[in-house]
Amino acid sequence: MSQSESVSLSAEVATRLEEEILHAKRKPGDRLDERQLAEQYGVSRTPVREALQRLAASGLVVSRGKQGLQVAKLAVADLLDAFSVVAELEALAASQAARRITPAQKEEMIKCHLACEEAVKSGDGDAFFTANIAFHNLISVASHNRVLQEQLRRLTVKTSPYRRIITFQADRMNKSIPEHTAVMEAIFRGDGQAASDALRAHVTLLGEGLSDLIHFLSIDTDIVQR
């Protein structure tokens, strides 16, 4: 295998691992074994090792001594800081999307929004979580800002397991629908400021949402750093 092929394969493995973390198939604290991953992905251990090194450099994977490599956990304070940064980056993405979104992306955003609505009607939290990720990701893509997308994706993957907890809080899915509607309508009419404000408010954890998150994290000690 050439060096370029090895780099490409390790990048593919890293992306697959990121997707599994993003969609909560791998949770904070889960052990990452080179041999098991190589068998799962049908590759040698070298690209897996390189992929893990890449994810470790971005902070998504950490070494826990004898416990080996694990999906990184965030301390509560770091998690709240991360949410604050995500809120600002998503607000910027929404503002730029209001100016740059394409007709095809508008159609796709409507589909994501409808998928969220259907998930709420059926009470399917897993389906809502997946559709919600797609909705937020589309706003990032519609910003057509690659630097922003890279930074936002890294933080989104880190915070995704904790956002999942929020999704399953009582009535959170129902509340998200009108908030998504406000963001989408502002983007569609080209109002960058309104889109930015609406998305920032949607993502920022304040009031009951913040206290509830801390409460749930105090119970689920497996996914926070102690």
Protein Blocks (a to p, Z undefined) as FASTA:
>chain_A
ZZklmmmmmmmmmmmmmmmmmnopacghiacdfklmmmmnopafklmmmmmmmmmmnopa
ccehjnopadddddfklmmmmmmmmmmmmmmmmmmmmmmocfklmmmmmmmmmmmmmmmm
nopaklmmmmmmmmmmmmmmmnopaklmmmmmmmmmmmmmmmmmmmmpghklmmmmmmmm
mmmmmmmnopaklmmmmmmmmmpcghjlmmmmmmmmmmmmmlpcZZ
